[in-house]
């Protein structure tokens, strides 16, 4: 009898698992596999361009042109940003969106080598894997489009090409212009070092520039005639550093000195620094932000100089969604682990050796869905703003070895070779499989939306941006970014 029960349970579990692999999910996996060479080639092309925030003209063109070639209706320059675009296919409800990024980071140029070896010293590199990010997301959208063409599902799929995530946070300016309105559920992912459904929040953030203006004078002959902007800057940074002891552990304060004077024999009449404040909750961030702005006034009074504060932009913490996360978790468990070749494992261990990490190689195992933490630490993303406008389902897939330092040359190295390509394929499949669940189940969309509304409560989203357009370099408007040259 015991053996019979075990057989029955085993058969039930096997049939349940098999049932999850419905024909639509098999179809999207096949589509991605069939087009993987194209997708990885496009990812490598964007990896080589390695363009900075709001300057991603070649990357945006490559991705939007590819989308157009696959039958998507492409709208370029959305949100009044030359390198932002949407690619839409289908009609009617539901409208499922998916985010894609493609900007690089400064100074991280790197060959596909497990030791630090810049392609071009001082040039940018994809140290956050955004070359993989954007292409994998579009791959998922394309797989859904193929199902729509086959008459298997109905609705609309919309890919959002979102630039400048690393600096300036373009999604916030796009949100301000209503670009994300009308979407029922948004999909998102990010390159990481392991496979995991992401049901954690992030840190809210605000960026602002502080400038001090004084009076120049000869530093030796008549310093009493000078009013030093550099003195104000030093007192301001000292005040911020003393303040660190008295903020909550969830707070982060950063600054970068942009200008503190030009020569040693002149009392400087101008100084400038870029300041960033973060917290796990925007309410806590706002308290620290207000206090640090007041410190700028205090430093100006002490140095007898004038001061000015300019808001750059700010982003909200992510609003998690565990209902959608549970569906994502089921799909990544269905996909299973990523297997790596001996050569890829050796490459990963080389990266770990070069960066002083345990040489354990790649981690391609599926992680269980964690409990959502009240105060998770880590980074920030402008996807957080989108998550307060539309319910969002997120995940992470490995594009670099376990515990690799992010925003580093090591991530660049992996993103341009097979390790990054495997993460691309995996994310694209997991995202499209979860999108199928949404298209096939109106009730699931209702449940995801109900959790979104409950978590959001009566909060009314307002983008943290200054008046006027995004801070795009003027020369970006001198070129044709339509993709038709």
C-alpha positions in Angstrom: 0.0 0.0 0.0 2.8 2.4 0.9 4.5 1.8 -2.4 1.3 2.3 -4.3 0.7 5.7 -2.5 4.2 6.8 -3.3 3.7 5.8 -7.0 0.4 7.7 -7.1 1.9 10.9 -5.5 4.9 10.7 -7.8 2.7 10.3 -10.8 0.6 13.3 -9.7 3.6 15.5 -9.2 5.0 14.5 -12.6 1.8 15.2 -14.4 1.4 18.5 -12.6 4.9 19.6 -13.6 4.3 18.4 -17.2 1.0 20.3 -17.3 2.9 23.5 -16.6 4.8 23.0 -19.8 1.9 23.9 -21.9 2.2 24.4 -25.7 2.5 28.2 -25.4 5.4 28.0 -23.0 7.2 25.5 -25.1 6.6 27.7 -28.1 8.2 30.8 -26.6 11.3 28.8 -25.4 11.6 27.5 -28.9 11.3 31.0 -30.4 14.1 32.3 -28.2 16.3 29.3 -28.9 15.7 29.7 -32.7 16.6 33.4 -32.6 19.4 33.3 -29.9 22.2 33.9 -32.3 20.5 37.1 -33.5 19.8 38.2 -29.9 23.3 37.5 -28.6 24.7 39.3 -31.7 22.6 42.3 -31.0 23.7 42.2 -27.3 27.3 42.1 -28.3 26.8 45.0 -30.7 25.4 47.1 -27.9 28.2 45.9 -25.6 30.7 47.2 -28.1 29.0 50.6 -28.4 29.0 51.1 -24.6 27.3 54.5 -24.6 26.6 56.7 -21.6 23.4 58.0 -20.2 21.3 60.0 -22.8 24.0 59.4 -25.4 22.9 55.9 -26.5 22.1 56.8 -30.1 23.7 53.7 -31.7 22.4 51.3 -29.0 18.9 52.7 -29.2 18.9 52.6 -33.0 20.2 49.0 -33.1 17.5 47.8 -30.7 14.6 49.8 -32.1 15.6 48.9 -35.7 15.6 45.3 -34.8 12.2 45.6 -33.2 10.9 47.2 -36.3 12.3 44.5 -38.5 10.4 42.0 -36.4 7.1 43.7 -37.1 6.7 45.9 -34.1 5.3 49.4 -34.3 8.2 51.6 -33.0 7.8 55.1 -31.6 11.1 56.8 -31.1 11.8 59.9 -28.9 9.1 59.1 -26.4 9.0 61.2 -23.2 10.9 63.9 -25.1 14.1 61.8 -24.9 15.8 61.1 -28.2 17.1 57.7 -27.2 13.9 56.4 -25.5 11.4 54.4 -27.6 8.5 52.0 -27.4 7.9 48.9 -29.6 4.3 47.7 -29.6 2.6 44.7 -31.2 -1.0 43.4 -31.0 -4.2 45.2 -30.0 -6.6 45.4 -27.1 -6.4 44.1 -23.6 -4.4 43.0 -21.7 -1.5 45.3 -22.3 1.6 43.7 -20.9 4.8 45.8 -20.8 8.4 45.0 -20.4 11.3 47.2 -19.6 14.7 47.2 -21.3 17.9 49.3 -20.6 21.0 49.8 -22.7 23.3 52.5 -21.1 26.8 51.9 -20.0 29.1 53.2 -17.2 32.1 55.5 -17.5 35.7 54.2 -17.2 34.9 50.5 -17.3 36.1 49.5 -20.8 37.2 45.8 -20.8 37.9 43.0 -23.1 36.3 39.6 -22.7 39.1 38.5 -20.5 39.1 37.2 -16.8 41.8 39.7 -15.9 41.5 43.5 -16.1 42.4 44.5 -19.6 40.6 47.6 -21.1 39.7 47.6 -24.7 40.3 51.4 -24.6 41.6 53.0 -21.5 39.2 55.3 -19.7 36.3 54.5 -22.0 32.8 53.3 -20.9 31.8 49.7 -20.4 28.6 47.7 -19.6 29.5 47.2 -15.9 25.8 46.6 -15.0 25.0 44.3 -17.9 22.5 46.6 -19.6 23.5 45.3 -23.1 22.1 42.0 -22.0 19.2 43.6 -20.2 17.5 45.4 -23.1 18.0 42.6 -25.6 16.7 39.8 -23.3 13.6 41.8 -22.6 12.9 42.4 -26.2 13.5 38.7 -26.9 10.7 38.0 -24.5 8.4 40.5 -26.2 9.2 39.0 -29.6 8.4 35.5 -28.4 5.0 36.8 -27.3 4.5 38.4 -30.6 5.0 35.1 -32.4 2.3 33.5 -30.2 0.0 36.4 -31.1 0.7 35.8 -34.8 -0.2 32.1 -34.3 -3.5 33.1 -32.8 -2.6 31.4 -29.4 -3.0 34.5 -27.3 -4.6 37.9 -27.6 -3.8 41.4 -26.3 -0.9 43.9 -26.6 2.8 43.5 -25.8 4.8 46.7 -25.4 8.6 46.9 -25.0 10.0 50.1 -23.4 13.5 51.1 -24.5 14.6 53.1 -21.4 17.9 55.0 -21.5 20.0 56.6 -18.7 19.3 54.4 -15.8 22.8 54.8 -14.4 22.6 58.6 -14.3 19.7 61.0 -14.5 17.1 58.2 -14.4 15.2 58.5 -17.7 12.2 56.4 -16.5 11.3 59.2 -14.1 11.1 61.7 -16.9 9.2 59.2 -19.1 6.8 58.7 -16.2 6.3 62.5 -16.0 5.2 62.4 -19.7 2.8 59.5 -19.1 4.7 57.0 -21.2 3.9 54.1 -18.9 0.2 54.8 -18.6 -2.3 52.2 -19.9 -0.2 49.2 -19.1 -1.9 46.4 -17.1 1.3 44.7 -15.8 4.9 45.5 -16.3 7.7 42.9 -16.5 11.3 43.8 -15.4 14.5 42.0 -14.7 18.2 42.7 -14.0 21.5 41.0 -14.6 22.9 39.6 -11.4 25.0 36.7 -10.1 22.2 34.2 -9.4 18.7 33.1 -10.5 16.1 34.6 -8.3 12.6 36.0 -8.4 12.9 39.5 -7.1 10.3 40.4 -4.5 12.4 42.9 -2.7 12.2 46.7 -2.7 15.1 49.0 -3.4 16.4 52.3 -2.0 14.7 55.6 -2.8 17.2 58.2 -3.9 17.5 62.0 -4.6 20.3 63.7 -6.5 21.1 67.4 -6.3 23.9 69.8 -7.1 25.2 72.3 -4.6 27.2 75.4 -5.8 28.9 78.0 -3.6 29.9 81.4 -5.0 32.3 83.7 -3.2 35.0 86.3 -4.0 38.4 85.6 -5.5 41.5 87.1 -4.2 45.3 86.6 -4.1 45.9 83.7 -1.7 49.0 85.4 -0.2 48.9 89.1 -1.0 45.4 89.9 0.2 43.5 86.8 1.3 41.4 89.0 3.6 39.7 90.3 0.4 38.6 86.8 -0.5 35.5 84.8 0.4 36.4 81.2 -0.2 33.8 78.9 -2.0 36.2 76.1 -1.2 35.9 76.8 2.5 32.2 76.4 2.2 32.5 73.2 0.4 34.9 71.7 3.0 32.6 72.7 5.9 29.6 71.3 4.0 31.2 67.9 3.4 32.5 67.9 7.0 28.9 68.5 8.3 27.6 65.7 6.2 30.2 63.3 7.5 29.5 64.2 11.1 25.8 63.7 10.3 26.4 60.1 9.2 26.6 59.1 12.9 23.1 60.3 13.6 21.1 58.9 10.7 19.4 55.5 10.6 21.3 52.4 9.3 19.1 52.4 6.2 20.4 55.8 5.1 23.2 56.3 2.6 24.9 59.6 1.8 27.3 60.1 -1.1 28.9 63.1 -2.6 31.3 63.9 -5.5 33.4 67.1 -5.6 33.1 68.5 -9.1 35.0 71.7 -8.6 37.0 73.0 -5.6 39.1 75.7 -7.2 41.6 75.8 -10.1 45.0 76.9 -8.7 46.6 77.1 -5.2 47.4 80.8 -5.2 43.9 82.0 -5.7 41.1 82.1 -3.1 38.5 80.2 -5.1 35.2 82.0 -5.8 33.4 78.9 -7.0 32.9 75.3 -5.8 30.5 72.6 -6.8 29.5 69.1 -5.6 27.1 66.4 -6.5 25.2 65.0 -3.5 23.1 61.8 -3.3 20.8 60.7 -0.4 19.2 57.3 -0.2 16.9 55.4 2.2 14.8 52.3 2.0 11.7 54.5 2.2 11.2 57.8 0.5 9.8 59.3 3.7 13.1 58.7 5.5 15.0 59.9 2.5 13.1 63.2 2.5 14.0 63.9 6.1 17.7 63.5 5.5 17.4 65.4 2.2 15.9 68.4 3.9 18.5 68.4 6.7 21.4 68.2 4.2 20.0 71.1 2.2 19.9 73.1 5.4 23.6 72.3 6.0 24.4 73.9 2.7 22.9 77.2 3.9 24.9 76.8 7.2 28.2 76.3 5.3 27.5 79.3 3.2 26.8 81.5 6.2 30.1 80.3 7.9 32.1 81.1 4.8 30.2 84.3 4.0 29.4 83.1 0.5 26.3 82.5 -1.6 24.9 79.1 -2.4 22.5 77.4 -4.8 20.9 74.0 -4.8 19.6 72.4 -8.1 17.6 69.2 -8.1 18.8 66.7 -10.7 16.2 64.0 -10.1 15.1 61.4 -7.6 13.6 57.9 -7.7 11.2 55.9 -5.6 11.8 52.6 -3.9 10.4 49.5 -5.7 6.9 48.4 -4.8 7.2 44.6 -4.7 4.5 42.2 -5.9 4.6 38.7 -4.4 1.5 37.5 -6.4 3.3 38.0 -9.6 6.6 36.9 -8.0 5.0 33.5 -7.2 4.2 33.0 -10.9 7.7 34.0 -11.9 9.1 31.6 -9.3 7.1 28.7 -10.7 8.5 29.4 -14.2 12.1 29.6 -13.2 11.7 26.4 -11.3 10.2 24.9 -14.5 13.2 26.1 -16.5 15.6 24.8 -13.9 19.3 25.5 -13.4 21.7 26.9 -15.9 24.5 24.5 -16.8 28.0 26.0 -17.6 30.8 24.5 -19.6 34.2 23.8 -18.1 35.6 26.8 -20.0 32.9 29.1 -18.6 33.5 27.8 -15.1 37.3 28.4 -15.5 36.5 31.9 -16.8 34.3 32.6 -13.8 36.9 31.4 -11.4 39.5 33.6 -13.1 37.2 36.6 -12.6 36.8 35.7 -8.9 40.5 35.3 -8.4 41.2 38.7 -10.0 38.6 40.4 -7.8 39.6 38.7 -4.6 36.5 36.5 -4.2 36.2 32.8 -3.3 36.9 30.8 -6.5 33.6 28.9 -6.7 32.7 29.7 -10.3 29.2 30.3 -11.6 26.0 29.9 -9.7 23.3 28.7 -12.0 21.0 27.2 -9.4 17.4 28.4 -8.9 17.0 30.1 -5.6 13.7 29.9 -3.6 11.6 33.0 -3.4 12.6 34.9 -0.3 10.4 36.7 2.2 10.0 40.4 1.3 12.1 42.4 3.7 10.9 45.7 5.2 14.3 47.4 4.8 16.4 45.6 2.2 19.8 47.3 1.5 21.5 47.5 -1.8 21.1 49.8 -4.8 18.5 51.9 -6.4 16.7 51.8 -9.8 14.3 54.1 -11.7 12.2 51.0 -12.3 11.0 51.8 -8.8 9.0 54.8 -10.2 7.3 52.5 -12.8 6.3 50.1 -10.0 4.2 52.8 -8.4 2.3 53.4 -11.7 1.7 49.8 -12.8 2.1 46.4 -11.1 5.5 45.0 -11.7 6.9 41.5 -11.8 10.7 41.2 -11.5 13.5 38.6 -11.6 17.3 38.3 -11.9 19.5 36.0 -14.0 23.2 35.5 -13.8 25.5 37.3 -16.3 28.6 37.1 -14.1 30.2 34.8 -11.5 28.9 34.5 -8.0 29.8 37.5 -5.8 31.4 39.4 -8.6 31.7 43.2 -7.8 29.0 44.9 -9.8 29.6 48.1 -11.7 33.1 46.8 -12.4 35.2 45.6 -15.3 34.4 42.0 -14.3 30.8 42.4 -15.3 31.8 43.9 -18.6 34.0 41.0 -19.4 31.3 38.4 -18.8 28.5 40.4 -20.6 30.3 40.2 -23.9 30.7 36.4 -24.0 28.8 33.2 -23.4 28.3 33.7 -19.7 26.3 36.8 -20.4 24.6 35.1 -23.4 23.3 32.3 -21.2 21.8 34.8 -18.7 20.2 36.6 -21.6 18.5 33.4 -22.9 17.4 32.4 -19.4 15.8 35.8 -18.5 14.1 36.0 -21.9 12.5 32.6 -21.4 11.4 33.2 -17.8 9.9 36.6 -18.6 8.0 35.4 -21.7 6.7 32.3 -19.8 5.4 34.5 -17.0 3.8 36.9 -19.6 1.9 33.9 -21.0 0.4 33.2 -17.5 -0.9 36.8 -17.6 -2.3 36.6 -21.1 -4.0 33.3 -20.3 -5.5 34.3 -17.0 -7.4 37.5 -16.5 -7.9 36.4 -12.9 -4.1 36.5 -12.3 -3.9 40.0 -13.6 -6.7 41.0 -11.2 -4.9 39.3 -8.3 -1.6 41.0 -9.2 -3.4 44.4 -9.5 -5.2 43.9 -6.2 -1.9 43.4 -4.3 -0.5 46.5 -6.1 -3.5 48.6 -5.0 -3.3 47.3 -1.4 0.4 48.0 -1.1 0.1 51.4 -2.8 -2.8 52.5 -0.6 -3.8 56.1 -1.0 -0.3 57.2 -2.1 -0.3 59.4 -5.1 2.8 59.1 -7.3 4.6 62.3 -8.2 8.0 62.1 -10.0 10.9 63.7 -8.2 12.2 65.9 -11.1 12.8 69.6 -11.6 10.7 71.6 -13.9 11.5 71.3 -17.6 12.9 68.5 -19.8 15.4 65.8 -18.9 19.1 67.0 -18.8 20.0 65.7 -22.3 23.1 67.1 -24.0 22.2 69.6 -26.6 24.2 67.8 -29.3 21.8 64.8 -29.0 19.1 66.9 -30.6 21.3 67.7 -33.6 21.1 64.1 -35.0 18.3 62.1 -36.5 17.4 59.4 -34.0 14.4 58.1 -35.9 16.4 55.2 -37.2 15.9 56.3 -40.8 19.1 57.9 -42.0 
